[in-house]
Amino acid sequence: MINVLIVDDDAMVAELNHRYVTQLRGFQCCGVASTLEQAKALVLNHQHPIDLILLDVYMQQENGLDLLPVLRNAHRPIDVIMISSASDAETIKKSLHYGVVDYLIKPFQFARFEEALTSWAKKKTLMDNQQNYQQSELDRIIHGTPMQAQRPEGEAKRLPKGLTPQTLRTICQWIDSHSGIDFSTEDLASSVLISRVSCRKYLVWLEEIKILHTSVHYGMTGRPVYRYRLQPELHARLKQYAQD
């Protein structure tokens, strides 16, 4: 589970953010601090697990930004998302200077909150599970989308000859519902009742536009089996094809 510390002196806002956190799978609230002193004590306590801090700026007579240098000097692997009504350029620049991973201006919708936390979690997973990177992989983490996949929307939606939007929608809906697993052409074909040859054409195209990652496995006979997995950071694009 990802442990989230909420730092906000407004009890109602803190409770709302607490509810938002608990609605997200894989996240849990590990504490609420209403003052900077409470927050500093938790940050400096290395026995208290914290992965992410949701930090307000305006806190009575205090400035939430003062927690950022404390956090940096503590050398703890904790990231920060600012959640504040402060929208002035100076505050935002200072926040970014200290490496905050996102900035939400109050008021905001739950969808924006969810996007901020889940996007951060995906990047964290990628960073935690790999020791060395190729440029394309690093681009995917930093920019959110592989550079070679950043095509104009109209171009990405034009299907190659022989592919239809209806069949693509069916296939993408199945992939969407199995987004956390590797699957083969046979797995897909038997589930959506479309021929293996046809499924293969769509899978190849989805791989070309970087929505799917392909790996090759060799069985007892030595025959290669292609297995596919959805690229988590491109889940939103897949959903577009699943809904069109």
Residue pairs with C-beta under 8 A, 6 or more apart in sequence:
1 26
1 27
1 28
2 26
2 27
2 28
2 51
2 52
2 121
2 124
3 28
3 29
3 30
3 49
3 50
3 51
3 52
4 21
4 27
4 28
4 29
4 30
4 50
4 51
4 52
4 53
4 54
4 117
5 29
5 30
5 31
5 32
5 33
5 39
5 42
5 43
5 50
5 52
5 53
5 54
6 14
6 17
6 18
6 21
6 29
6 31
6 32
6 33
6 53
6 54
7 32
7 33
7 36
7 39
7 53
7 54
7 55
7 56
7 59
7 64
7 67
8 14
8 17
8 32
8 34
8 54
8 55
8 56
8 59
8 83
9 34
9 35
9 56
9 59
9 60
9 62
10 56
11 34
13 56
13 106
14 32
14 34
17 54
17 83
17 113
18 29
18 32
20 110
20 113
20 114
21 27
21 28
21 29
21 54
21 117
22 28
22 29
23 110
23 114
24 114
24 117
24 118
26 121
27 117
27 121
30 48
30 49
30 50
31 42
31 48
31 50
33 39
33 42
34 59
35 59
35 62
36 59
36 62
36 64
36 66
36 67
39 53
39 55
39 67
40 67
40 70
42 48
42 50
43 50
43 53
43 67
43 70
43 71
43 74
43 76
43 78
44 70
44 74
46 76
50 76
50 78
51 77
51 78
51 79
51 124
52 78
52 79
52 80
52 81
52 117
52 120
53 67
53 71
53 78
53 79
53 80
53 81
54 80
54 81
54 83
55 64
55 67
55 68
55 80
55 81
55 82
55 83
55 84
55 100
56 64
56 82
56 83
56 84
57 63
57 64
57 65
57 82
57 84
57 85
57 86
57 91
58 64
58 84
58 85
58 86
64 82
64 84
65 91
65 94
65 95
65 98
68 80
68 95
68 98
68 99
68 100
69 98
71 78
71 80
72 98
72 99
79 99
79 100
79 101
79 120
79 124
80 98
80 99
80 100
80 101
81 100
81 101
81 102
81 103
81 104
81 116
81 117
81 120
82 95
82 100
82 102
82 103
82 104
83 104
83 106
83 108
84 91
84 103
84 104
84 105
84 106
85 105
85 106
86 92
86 105
87 105
92 103
95 103
96 103
101 120
101 123
102 116
102 119
102 120
104 112
104 113
104 116
119 144
119 233
122 232
122 233
123 141
123 233
125 232
126 137
126 140
126 141
126 233
127 141
130 137
133 141
136 146
136 147
136 148
139 146
139 147
140 146
140 231
140 233
144 233
145 210
145 233
145 234
146 210
146 231
148 210
149 209
149 210
149 234
151 209
156 209
156 237
157 244
159 165
159 168
159 205
160 205
162 201
163 201
163 202
163 205
165 244
167 194
167 198
167 202
168 202
168 241
168 244
169 241
169 242
169 243
169 244
170 192
170 194
171 188
171 192
171 194
171 199
171 202
171 203
171 206
172 206
172 238
172 239
172 241
172 242
173 242
174 188
174 191
174 192
175 183
175 188
175 206
175 212
175 228
175 230
175 238
175 242
176 230
176 235
176 238
176 239
176 242
179 230
179 232
179 235
179 238
181 229
182 215
182 227
182 228
182 229
183 227
183 228
183 229
184 225
184 226
184 227
184 228
185 196
185 199
185 200
185 203
185 226
185 228
186 196
188 194
188 199
188 203
189 195
189 196
189 198
189 199
192 199
203 212
203 226
203 228
206 212
206 228
206 238
207 213
207 214
207 228
210 231
210 234
211 230
211 231
211 234
211 237
211 238
212 228
212 229
212 230
212 231
213 228
213 229
213 230
213 231
214 226
214 227
214 228
215 226
215 227
215 229
216 224
216 225
216 226
216 227
217 224
217 225
217 226
217 227
218 224
218 225
219 225
230 238
